[in-house]
Amino acid sequence: MSGGVEWALHCCVVLTAAAGPVPAARLAELHDVSGSYLAKQLQSLARAGLIHSVQGHAGGYALTRDPANITVLDVVEAVDGATPAFTCTEIRQRGPLATPAEACTVPCPVHRAMMAADEAWRAALRDVTIADLASGVTSDYGPGTFDGIRQWLG
């Protein structure tokens, strides 16, 4: 998973607290990250329909829907894509004891284990929303945390 996922998730959580659209430069400053680097993550989120940009003097980025309806998996797939982490290369069909392709009618145990792990990982990320993450921030740092963020962004 790329580091961009972490930045994108943090931005989505911050956007839950924002009173209006937040400029990319302000999000980058808040997170102490390069504006051009963060812009790529924000563009990925926008292409996936998770955030949208608002033009003009009071412009910036805002979530497109309720944070309870955006999952961590949505953000991961927006930034890194939906391709499974494991790619089977059919190693069992190579080498001096290679299994003939026609005998490989089901995925091998390694492939099955990796795909099961990938699905479990995706299911876990699908079960956590941006609202859940925001709630965790409030639980960890106190109920005034988002008020402070809102004021800083203001």
OpenMM code with the backbone's topology and positions (N, CA, C; nanometers):
from openmm import Vec3, app, unit

residues = "MET SER GLY GLY VAL GLU TRP ALA LEU HIS CYS CYS VAL VAL LEU THR ALA ALA ALA GLY PRO VAL PRO ALA ALA ARG LEU ALA GLU LEU HIS ASP VAL SER GLY SER TYR LEU ALA LYS GLN LEU GLN SER LEU ALA ARG ALA GLY LEU ILE HIS SER VAL GLN GLY HIS ALA GLY GLY TYR ALA LEU THR ARG ASP PRO ALA ASN ILE THR VAL LEU ASP VAL VAL GLU ALA VAL ASP GLY ALA THR PRO ALA PHE THR CYS THR GLU ILE ARG GLN ARG GLY PRO LEU ALA THR PRO ALA GLU ALA CYS THR VAL PRO CYS PRO VAL HIS ARG ALA MET MET ALA ALA ASP GLU ALA TRP ARG ALA ALA LEU ARG ASP VAL THR ILE ALA ASP LEU ALA SER GLY VAL THR SER ASP TYR GLY PRO GLY THR PHE ASP GLY ILE ARG GLN TRP LEU GLY".split()
positions = [
    Vec3(0.0845, -0.1162, 0.0000),
    Vec3(0.0000, 0.0000, 0.0000),
    Vec3(0.0898, 0.1235, 0.0000),
    Vec3(0.0538, 0.2211, -0.0794),
    Vec3(0.1366, 0.3405, -0.0898),
    Vec3(0.1130, 0.4354, 0.0275),
    Vec3(0.2091, 0.5227, 0.0498),
    Vec3(0.1956, 0.6244, 0.1533),
    Vec3(0.0834, 0.7223, 0.1226),
    Vec3(0.0483, 0.7338, -0.0052),
    Vec3(-0.0596, 0.8236, -0.0444),
    Vec3(-0.1926, 0.7868, 0.0187),
    Vec3(-0.2114, 0.6596, 0.0483),
    Vec3(-0.3356, 0.6158, 0.1129),
    Vec3(-0.3491, 0.6812, 0.2495),
    Vec3(-0.2406, 0.6833, 0.3255),
    Vec3(-0.2449, 0.7438, 0.4584),
    Vec3(-0.2825, 0.8917, 0.4494),
    Vec3(-0.2179, 0.9641, 0.3575),
    Vec3(-0.2470, 1.1065, 0.3424),
    Vec3(-0.3916, 1.1272, 0.2997),
    Vec3(-0.4386, 1.0456, 0.2069),
    Vec3(-0.5763, 1.0588, 0.1583),
    Vec3(-0.6773, 1.0323, 0.2696),
    Vec3(-0.6507, 0.9317, 0.3513),
    Vec3(-0.7413, 0.9025, 0.4634),
    Vec3(-0.7445, 1.0181, 0.5629),
    Vec3(-0.6270, 1.0715, 0.5970),
    Vec3(-0.6225, 1.1846, 0.6897),
    Vec3(-0.6990, 1.3048, 0.6326),
    Vec3(-0.6841, 1.3298, 0.5038),
    Vec3(-0.7559, 1.4416, 0.4422),
    Vec3(-0.9065, 1.4197, 0.4486),
    Vec3(-0.9510, 1.2986, 0.4213),
    Vec3(-1.0950, 1.2700, 0.4287),
    Vec3(-1.1471, 1.2931, 0.5706),
    Vec3(-1.0712, 1.2513, 0.6697),
    Vec3(-1.1129, 1.2722, 0.8087),
    Vec3(-1.1206, 1.4221, 0.8385),
    Vec3(-1.0208, 1.4978, 0.7962),
    Vec3(-1.0222, 1.6427, 0.8186),
    Vec3(-1.1422, 1.7064, 0.7494),
    Vec3(-1.1740, 1.6604, 0.6297),
    Vec3(-1.2873, 1.7188, 0.5567),
    Vec3(-1.4199, 1.6963, 0.6281),
    Vec3(-1.4264, 1.5961, 0.7155),
    Vec3(-1.5507, 1.5764, 0.7926),
    Vec3(-1.5715, 1.6908, 0.8903),
    Vec3(-1.4649, 1.7570, 0.9314),
    Vec3(-1.4729, 1.8648, 1.0296),
    Vec3(-1.4863, 2.0019, 0.9651),
    Vec3(-1.4561, 2.0105, 0.8377),
    Vec3(-1.4515, 2.1402, 0.7712),
    Vec3(-1.5912, 2.2005, 0.7555),
    Vec3(-1.5979, 2.3310, 0.7750),
    Vec3(-1.7248, 2.4026, 0.7596),
    Vec3(-1.7558, 2.4276, 0.6121),
    Vec3(-1.6566, 2.4170, 0.5275),
    Vec3(-1.6731, 2.4379, 0.3836),
    Vec3(-1.5584, 2.3741, 0.3102),
    Vec3(-1.5486, 2.3991, 0.1803),
    Vec3(-1.4373, 2.3426, 0.1028),
    Vec3(-1.3018, 2.3870, 0.1584),
    Vec3(-1.2052, 2.2972, 0.1542),
    Vec3(-1.0716, 2.3247, 0.2073),
    Vec3(-0.9716, 2.3236, 0.0910),
    Vec3(-0.8963, 2.4324, 0.0742),
    Vec3(-0.7964, 2.4353, -0.0322),
    Vec3(-0.6898, 2.3271, -0.0115),
    Vec3(-0.6429, 2.2710, -0.1222),
    Vec3(-0.5394, 2.1673, -0.1168),
    Vec3(-0.4162, 2.2171, -0.0434),
    Vec3(-0.3799, 2.3435, -0.0642),
    Vec3(-0.2607, 2.3985, 0.0017),
    Vec3(-0.2782, 2.3993, 0.1538),
    Vec3(-0.3986, 2.4234, 0.1995),
    Vec3(-0.4249, 2.4265, 0.3439),
    Vec3(-0.4158, 2.2849, 0.4009),
    Vec3(-0.4690, 2.1865, 0.3284),
    Vec3(-0.4582, 2.0466, 0.3726),
    Vec3(-0.3118, 2.0037, 0.3765),
    Vec3(-0.2359, 2.0441, 0.2764),
    Vec3(-0.0937, 2.0085, 0.2721),
    Vec3(-0.0198, 2.0717, 0.3902),
    Vec3(-0.0507, 2.1967, 0.4193),
    Vec3(0.0131, 2.2645, 0.5318),
    Vec3(-0.0233, 2.1969, 0.6641),
    Vec3(-0.1484, 2.1631, 0.6809),
    Vec3(-0.1929, 2.0970, 0.8032),
    Vec3(-0.1181, 1.9667, 0.8269),
    Vec3(-0.0944, 1.8923, 0.7210),
    Vec3(-0.0295, 1.7619, 0.7322),
    Vec3(0.1212, 1.7666, 0.7086),
    Vec3(0.1745, 1.8871, 0.6838),
    Vec3(0.3175, 1.9048, 0.6604),
    Vec3(0.3683, 1.8119, 0.5507),
    Vec3(0.3011, 1.8187, 0.4372),
    Vec3(0.3378, 1.7373, 0.3217),
    Vec3(0.3426, 1.8288, 0.1992),
    Vec3(0.4170, 1.7884, 0.1003),
    Vec3(0.4282, 1.8644, -0.0237),
    Vec3(0.2902, 1.8832, -0.0878),
    Vec3(0.2627, 2.0044, -0.1292),
    Vec3(0.1355, 2.0338, -0.1945),
    Vec3(0.1171, 1.9557, -0.3231),
    Vec3(0.2241, 1.9411, -0.4007),
    Vec3(0.2117, 1.8680, -0.5270),
    Vec3(0.1879, 1.7189, -0.5023),
    Vec3(0.2503, 1.6666, -0.3983),
    Vec3(0.2289, 1.5255, -0.3637),
    Vec3(0.0845, 1.5035, -0.3187),
    Vec3(0.0371, 1.5899, -0.2310),
    Vec3(-0.0989, 1.5747, -0.1810),
    Vec3(-0.2013, 1.5968, -0.2924),
    Vec3(-0.1713, 1.6872, -0.3841),
    Vec3(-0.2632, 1.7139, -0.4958),
    Vec3(-0.2910, 1.5868, -0.5753),
    Vec3(-0.1908, 1.5016, -0.5915),
    Vec3(-0.2110, 1.3745, -0.6638),
    Vec3(-0.3105, 1.2855, -0.5907),
    Vec3(-0.3010, 1.2819, -0.4585),
    Vec3(-0.3936, 1.1984, -0.3805),
    Vec3(-0.5351, 1.2558, -0.3890),
    Vec3(-0.5449, 1.3869, -0.3803),
    Vec3(-0.6761, 1.4517, -0.3884),
    Vec3(-0.7386, 1.4308, -0.5263),
    Vec3(-0.6570, 1.4343, -0.6301),
    Vec3(-0.7081, 1.4081, -0.7652),
    Vec3(-0.7600, 1.2659, -0.7764),
    Vec3(-0.6906, 1.1718, -0.7155),
    Vec3(-0.7369, 1.0320, -0.7167),
    Vec3(-0.8708, 1.0195, -0.6446),
    Vec3(-0.8840, 1.0866, -0.5303),
    Vec3(-1.0108, 1.0833, -0.4562),
    Vec3(-1.1227, 1.1471, -0.5377),
    Vec3(-1.0905, 1.2551, -0.6082),
    Vec3(-1.1915, 1.3228, -0.6905),
    Vec3(-1.2332, 1.2357, -0.8080),
    Vec3(-1.1367, 1.1715, -0.8745),
    Vec3(-1.1701, 1.0820, -0.9866),
    Vec3(-1.2607, 0.9677, -0.9421),
    Vec3(-1.2414, 0.9231, -0.8184),
    Vec3(-1.3228, 0.8135, -0.7649),
    Vec3(-1.4589, 0.8630, -0.7136),
    Vec3(-1.4797, 0.9946, -0.7160),
    Vec3(-1.6067, 1.0492, -0.6717),
    Vec3(-1.6229, 1.0585, -0.5204),
    Vec3(-1.5128, 1.0536, -0.4466),
    Vec3(-1.5197, 1.0605, -0.3003),
    Vec3(-1.5152, 1.2049, -0.2499),
    Vec3(-1.4465, 1.2906, -0.3253),
    Vec3(-1.4428, 1.4336, -0.2953),
    Vec3(-1.4678, 1.5076, -0.4256),
    Vec3(-1.4992, 1.6349, -0.4154),
    Vec3(-1.5105, 1.7180, -0.5351),
    Vec3(-1.4448, 1.8524, -0.5070),
    Vec3(-1.4034, 1.9176, -0.6136),
    Vec3(-1.3406, 2.0477, -0.5968),
    Vec3(-1.4435, 2.1562, -0.6232),
    Vec3(-1.4304, 2.2617, -0.5473),
    Vec3(-1.5157, 2.3789, -0.5611),
    Vec3(-1.4242, 2.4922, -0.6070),
    Vec3(-1.4592, 2.5549, -0.7167),
    Vec3(-1.3762, 2.6615, -0.7728),
    Vec3(-1.4075, 2.7948, -0.7055),
    Vec3(-1.3184, 2.8876, -0.7205),
    Vec3(-1.3423, 3.0226, -0.6725),
    Vec3(-1.2641, 3.0573, -0.5481),
    Vec3(-1.2892, 3.1799, -0.4998),
    Vec3(-1.2157, 3.2335, -0.3852),
    Vec3(-1.2323, 3.1471, -0.2602),
    Vec3(-1.3510, 3.0969, -0.2359),
    Vec3(-1.3768, 3.0111, -0.1182),
    Vec3(-1.3715, 2.8644, -0.1574),
    Vec3(-1.2967, 2.8345, -0.2633),
    Vec3(-1.2929, 2.6990, -0.3156),
    Vec3(-1.2013, 2.6059, -0.2393),
    Vec3(-1.2022, 2.4836, -0.2834),
    Vec3(-1.1210, 2.3799, -0.2220),
    Vec3(-1.1868, 2.2454, -0.2435),
    Vec3(-1.1637, 2.1537, -0.1520),
    Vec3(-1.2179, 2.0184, -0.1623),
    Vec3(-1.3179, 1.9917, -0.0509),
    Vec3(-1.4184, 1.9118, -0.0848),
    Vec3(-1.5203, 1.8699, 0.0112),
    Vec3(-1.5586, 1.7257, -0.0201),
    Vec3(-1.6041, 1.6550, 0.0808),
    Vec3(-1.6538, 1.5182, 0.0596),
    Vec3(-1.7788, 1.5241, -0.0272),
    Vec3(-1.8003, 1.4219, -0.1073),
    Vec3(-1.9182, 1.4180, -0.1942),
    Vec3(-2.0391, 1.3540, -0.1273),
    Vec3(-2.0143, 1.2832, -0.0193),
    Vec3(-2.1254, 1.2189, 0.0512),
    Vec3(-2.0941, 1.2077, 0.1995),
    Vec3(-2.1919, 1.1643, 0.2727),
    Vec3(-2.1779, 1.1490, 0.4168),
    Vec3(-2.0576, 1.0598, 0.4478),
    Vec3(-1.9753, 1.0973, 0.5462),
    Vec3(-1.8570, 1.0169, 0.5802),
    Vec3(-1.8912, 0.8735, 0.6220),
    Vec3(-2.0128, 0.8502, 0.6668),
    Vec3(-2.0551, 0.7142, 0.7030),
    Vec3(-2.0743, 0.6278, 0.5785),
    Vec3(-2.0759, 0.6910, 0.4617),
    Vec3(-2.0946, 0.6178, 0.3360),
    Vec3(-1.9678, 0.6128, 0.2515),
    Vec3(-1.8542, 0.6453, 0.3119),
    Vec3(-1.7243, 0.6316, 0.2447),
    Vec3(-1.6404, 0.5379, 0.3296),
    Vec3(-1.6001, 0.4264, 0.2728),
    Vec3(-1.5217, 0.3295, 0.3492),
    Vec3(-1.3720, 0.3523, 0.3291),
    Vec3(-1.2955, 0.2959, 0.4202),
    Vec3(-1.1501, 0.3000, 0.4062),
    Vec3(-1.1106, 0.2298, 0.2765),
    Vec3(-1.1801, 0.1223, 0.2433),
    Vec3(-1.1500, 0.0520, 0.1179),
    Vec3(-1.1754, 0.1425, -0.0023),
    Vec3(-1.2789, 0.2249, 0.0020),
    Vec3(-1.3034, 0.3191, -0.1080),
    Vec3(-1.1811, 0.4068, -0.1305),
    Vec3(-1.1226, 0.4564, -0.0222),
    Vec3(-1.0062, 0.5447, -0.0316),
    Vec3(-0.8838, 0.4665, -0.0805),
    Vec3(-0.8620, 0.3477, -0.0249),
    Vec3(-0.7478, 0.2652, -0.0681),
    Vec3(-0.7563, 0.2387, -0.2179),
    Vec3(-0.8733, 0.1982, -0.2647),
    Vec3(-0.8879, 0.1670, -0.4072),
    Vec3(-0.8792, 0.2918, -0.4941),
    Vec3(-0.9230, 0.4058, -0.4430),
    Vec3(-0.9119, 0.5302, -0.5192),
    Vec3(-0.7654, 0.5665, -0.5418),
    Vec3(-0.6841, 0.5489, -0.4391),
    Vec3(-0.5434, 0.5892, -0.4472),
    Vec3(-0.4558, 0.4812, -0.5107),
    Vec3(-0.4742, 0.3568, -0.4682),
    Vec3(-0.3850, 0.2488, -0.5134),
    Vec3(-0.4466, 0.1553, -0.6170),
    Vec3(-0.5746, 0.1688, -0.6431),
    Vec3(-0.6408, 0.0795, -0.7374),
    Vec3(-0.6984, -0.0430, -0.6678),
    Vec3(-0.7763, -0.1177, -0.7420),
    Vec3(-0.8463, -0.2336, -0.6848),
    Vec3(-0.7748, -0.3659, -0.7109),
    Vec3(-0.6588, -0.3600, -0.7705),
    Vec3(-0.5843, -0.4814, -0.8018),
    Vec3(-0.5418, -0.5525, -0.6738),
    Vec3(-0.5608, -0.6831, -0.6657),
    Vec3(-0.5151, -0.7565, -0.5468),
    Vec3(-0.3649, -0.7387, -0.5256),
    Vec3(-0.3241, -0.7453, -0.3996),
    Vec3(-0.1825, -0.7286, -0.3661),
    Vec3(-0.0977, -0.8437, -0.4200),
    Vec3(-0.1570, -0.9612, -0.4312),
    Vec3(-0.0837, -1.0798, -0.4763),
    Vec3(-0.1192, -1.1088, -0.6213),
    Vec3(-0.0159, -1.1375, -0.7011),
    Vec3(-0.0366, -1.1787, -0.8393),
    Vec3(0.0262, -1.3161, -0.8582),
    Vec3(-0.0560, -1.4125, -0.8882),
    Vec3(-0.0069, -1.5487, -0.9104),
    Vec3(0.0622, -1.5570, -1.0461),
    Vec3(0.1809, -1.6147, -1.0475),
    Vec3(0.2550, -1.6311, -1.1730),
    Vec3(0.2666, -1.7783, -1.2132),
    Vec3(0.1871, -1.8630, -1.1487),
    Vec3(0.1839, -2.0070, -1.1791),
    Vec3(0.3230, -2.0702, -1.1727),
    Vec3(0.3922, -2.0468, -1.0625),
    Vec3(0.5257, -2.1032, -1.0406),
    Vec3(0.5221, -2.2555, -1.0507),
    Vec3(0.4114, -2.3148, -1.0123),
    Vec3(0.4018, -2.4621, -1.0169),
    Vec3(0.4163, -2.5171, -1.1584),
    Vec3(0.4032, -2.4336, -1.2589),
    Vec3(0.4169, -2.4795, -1.3971),
    Vec3(0.5580, -2.4584, -1.4522),
    Vec3(0.6536, -2.4289, -1.3637),
    Vec3(0.7916, -2.4017, -1.4058),
    Vec3(0.8873, -2.5025, -1.3447),
    Vec3(1.0037, -2.5071, -1.3993),
    Vec3(1.1116, -2.5880, -1.3433),
    Vec3(1.1064, -2.7334, -1.3869),
    Vec3(1.2014, -2.8135, -1.3360),
    Vec3(1.2156, -2.9520, -1.3802),
    Vec3(1.0976, -3.0415, -1.3406),
    Vec3(1.0219, -3.0058, -1.2374),
    Vec3(0.9068, -3.0866, -1.1945),
    Vec3(0.7757, -3.0127, -1.2206),
    Vec3(0.7734, -2.9309, -1.3259),
    Vec3(0.6586, -2.8469, -1.3570),
    Vec3(0.5318, -2.9297, -1.3742),
    Vec3(0.4240, -2.8756, -1.3215),
    Vec3(0.2920, -2.9359, -1.3408),
    Vec3(0.2395, -2.8842, -1.4750),
    Vec3(0.1931, -2.9731, -1.5620),
    Vec3(0.1415, -2.9272, -1.6922),
    Vec3(0.0215, -2.8331, -1.6721),
    Vec3(0.0116, -2.7326, -1.7568),
    Vec3(-0.0953, -2.6332, -1.7462),
    Vec3(-0.2327, -2.6980, -1.7435),
    Vec3(-0.2525, -2.8025, -1.8230),
    Vec3(-0.3841, -2.8682, -1.8286),
    Vec3(-0.4199, -2.9379, -1.6971),
    Vec3(-0.3207, -2.9662, -1.6142),
    Vec3(-0.3467, -3.0286, -1.4844),
    Vec3(-0.3778, -2.9246, -1.3757),
    Vec3(-0.3566, -2.8006, -1.4077),
    Vec3(-0.3805, -2.6924, -1.3106),
    Vec3(-0.5231, -2.6402, -1.3273),
    Vec3(-0.6166, -2.7174, -1.2774),
    Vec3(-0.7581, -2.6825, -1.2963),
    Vec3(-0.8128, -2.5955, -1.1837),
    Vec3(-0.7418, -2.5878, -1.0730),
    Vec3(-0.7818, -2.5013, -0.9615),
    Vec3(-0.6583, -2.4242, -0.9156),
    Vec3(-0.6780, -2.3100, -0.8537),
    Vec3(-0.5622, -2.2363, -0.8018),
    Vec3(-0.4878, -2.3209, -0.6978),
    Vec3(-0.3569, -2.3008, -0.6903),
    Vec3(-0.2756, -2.3747, -0.5941),
    Vec3(-0.3020, -2.3237, -0.4522),
    Vec3(-0.2562, -2.3974, -0.3506),
    Vec3(-0.2781, -2.3556, -0.2113),
    Vec3(-0.2213, -2.2172, -0.1792),
    Vec3(-0.1067, -2.1839, -0.2378),
    Vec3(-0.0491, -2.0514, -0.2139),
    Vec3(-0.1436, -1.9439, -0.2670),
    Vec3(-0.1904, -1.9625, -0.3888),
    Vec3(-0.2829, -1.8672, -0.4505),
    Vec3(-0.4106, -1.8549, -0.3666),
    Vec3(-0.4663, -1.9673, -0.3258),
    Vec3(-0.5899, -1.9647, -0.2458),
    Vec3(-0.5691, -1.8925, -0.1132),
    Vec3(-0.4567, -1.9191, -0.0480),
    Vec3(-0.4292, -1.8535, 0.0803),
    Vec3(-0.4134, -1.7020, 0.0621),
    Vec3(-0.3422, -1.6630, -0.0404),
    Vec3(-0.3198, -1.5201, -0.0631),
    Vec3(-0.4492, -1.4490, -0.1026),
    Vec3(-0.5309, -1.5105, -0.1810),
    Vec3(-0.6585, -1.4493, -0.2198),
    Vec3(-0.7534, -1.4407, -0.0997),
    Vec3(-0.7521, -1.5420, -0.0151),
    Vec3(-0.8357, -1.5378, 0.1059),
    Vec3(-0.7890, -1.4247, 0.1975),
    Vec3(-0.6580, -1.4087, 0.2099),
    Vec3(-0.6042, -1.3005, 0.2926),
    Vec3(-0.6406, -1.1648, 0.2330),
    Vec3(-0.6306, -1.1518, 0.1021),
    Vec3(-0.6657, -1.0261, 0.0362),
    Vec3(-0.8134, -0.9928, 0.0592),
    Vec3(-0.8986, -1.0918, 0.0461),
    Vec3(-1.0420, -1.0685, 0.0674),
    Vec3(-1.0704, -1.0328, 0.2131),
    Vec3(-1.0037, -1.0964, 0.3072),
    Vec3(-1.0228, -1.0637, 0.4489),
    Vec3(-0.9781, -0.9198, 0.4769),
    Vec3(-0.8658, -0.8812, 0.4194),
    Vec3(-0.8144, -0.7454, 0.4342),
    Vec3(-0.9139, -0.6452, 0.3774),
    Vec3(-0.9641, -0.6724, 0.2572),
    Vec3(-1.0612, -0.5821, 0.1943),
    Vec3(-1.1914, -0.5764, 0.2744),
    Vec3(-1.2347, -0.6889, 0.3258),
    Vec3(-1.3579, -0.6912, 0.4065),
    Vec3(-1.3396, -0.6060, 0.5323),
    Vec3(-1.2228, -0.6165, 0.5946),
    Vec3(-1.1962, -0.5369, 0.7148),
    Vec3(-1.1975, -0.3881, 0.6820),
    Vec3(-1.1375, -0.3486, 0.5700),
    Vec3(-1.1353, -0.2080, 0.5310),
    Vec3(-1.2728, -0.1594, 0.4864),
    Vec3(-1.3513, -0.2491, 0.4327),
    Vec3(-1.4878, -0.2169, 0.3899),
    Vec3(-1.5782, -0.1901, 0.5106),
    Vec3(-1.5427, -0.2457, 0.6251),
    Vec3(-1.6236, -0.2318, 0.7466),
    Vec3(-1.5942, -0.1042, 0.8253),
    Vec3(-1.4926, -0.0291, 0.7850),
    Vec3(-1.4569, 0.0937, 0.8560),
    Vec3(-1.4843, 0.2122, 0.7640),
    Vec3(-1.5565, 0.3103, 0.8161),
    Vec3(-1.5895, 0.4278, 0.7362),
    Vec3(-1.5059, 0.5482, 0.7806),
    Vec3(-1.5117, 0.6513, 0.7002),
    Vec3(-1.4460, 0.7772, 0.7367),
    Vec3(-1.5089, 0.8318, 0.8646),
    Vec3(-1.6395, 0.8135, 0.8814),
    Vec3(-1.7066, 0.8562, 1.0052),
    Vec3(-1.6504, 0.7801, 1.1250),
    Vec3(-1.6223, 0.6511, 1.1075),
    Vec3(-1.5629, 0.5727, 1.2166),
    Vec3(-1.4252, 0.6282, 1.2533),
    Vec3(-1.3450, 0.6622, 1.1521),
    Vec3(-1.2123, 0.7171, 1.1788),
    Vec3(-1.2240, 0.8510, 1.2514),
    Vec3(-1.3167, 0.9349, 1.2076),
    Vec3(-1.3374, 1.0647, 1.2728),
    Vec3(-1.3804, 1.0452, 1.4178),
    Vec3(-1.4657, 0.9484, 1.4406),
    Vec3(-1.5090, 0.9174, 1.5769),
    Vec3(-1.3899, 0.8731, 1.6620),
    Vec3(-1.3010, 0.7963, 1.6019),
    Vec3(-1.1807, 0.7522, 1.6722),
    Vec3(-1.0907, 0.8686, 1.7084),
    Vec3(-1.0811, 0.9675, 1.6197),
    Vec3(-1.0015, 1.0865, 1.6496),
    Vec3(-1.0605, 1.1576, 1.7707),
    Vec3(-1.1918, 1.1714, 1.7720),
    Vec3(-1.2587, 1.2372, 1.8850),
    Vec3(-1.2370, 1.1586, 2.0139),
    Vec3(-1.2479, 1.0263, 2.0057),
    Vec3(-1.2259, 0.9419, 2.1241),
    Vec3(-1.0831, 0.9528, 2.1756),
    Vec3(-0.9869, 0.9540, 2.0841),
    Vec3(-0.8458, 0.9559, 2.1225),
    Vec3(-0.7987, 1.0922, 2.1729),
    Vec3(-0.8471, 1.1984, 2.1111),
    Vec3(-0.7917, 1.3314, 2.1386),
    Vec3(-0.8901, 1.4284, 2.2025),
    Vec3(-1.0133, 1.3864, 2.2210),
    Vec3(-1.1113, 1.4702, 2.2899),
    Vec3(-1.2118, 1.5344, 2.1968),
    Vec3(-1.3245, 1.5740, 2.2530),
    Vec3(-1.4347, 1.6273, 2.1721),
    Vec3(-1.4044, 1.7619, 2.1063),
    Vec3(-1.3044, 1.8348, 2.1535),
    Vec3(-1.2721, 1.9642, 2.0941),
    Vec3(-1.1742, 1.9570, 1.9792),
    Vec3(-1.1285, 1.8385, 1.9453),
    Vec3(-1.0264, 1.8231, 1.8415),
    Vec3(-1.0705, 1.8826, 1.7087),
    Vec3(-1.1893, 1.8475, 1.6649),
    Vec3(-1.2347, 1.8961, 1.5345),
    Vec3(-1.2680, 2.0448, 1.5383),
    Vec3(-1.3041, 2.0969, 1.6565),
    Vec3(-1.3239, 2.2412, 1.6688),
    Vec3(-1.1914, 2.3124, 1.6424),
    Vec3(-1.0835, 2.2584, 1.6986),
    Vec3(-0.9508, 2.3158, 1.6756),
    Vec3(-0.9098, 2.3083, 1.5294),
    Vec3(-0.9381, 2.1976, 1.4663),
    Vec3(-0.9057, 2.1818, 1.3234),
    Vec3(-0.9878, 2.2811, 1.2420),
    Vec3(-1.1163, 2.2906, 1.2733),
    Vec3(-1.2057, 2.3823, 1.2025),
    Vec3(-1.1552, 2.5261, 1.2133),
    Vec3(-1.1143, 2.5659, 1.3340),
    Vec3(-1.0620, 2.7014, 1.3551),
    Vec3(-0.9333, 2.7219, 1.2768),
    Vec3(-0.8439, 2.6237, 1.2792),
    Vec3(-0.7181, 2.6368, 1.2085),
    Vec3(-0.7412, 2.6496, 1.0580),
    Vec3(-0.8354, 2.5698, 1.0061),
    Vec3(-0.8665, 2.5749, 0.8631),
    Vec3(-0.9312, 2.7070, 0.8241),
    Vec3(-1.0115, 2.7634, 0.9189),
    Vec3(-1.0912, 2.8829, 0.8935),
    Vec3(-1.0103, 2.9990, 0.8473),
] * unit.nanometer
topology = app.Topology()
chain = topology.addChain("A")
for resn in residues:
    res = topology.addResidue(resn, chain)
    for name in ("N", "CA", "C"):
        topology.addAtom(name, app.Element.getBySymbol(name[0]), res)
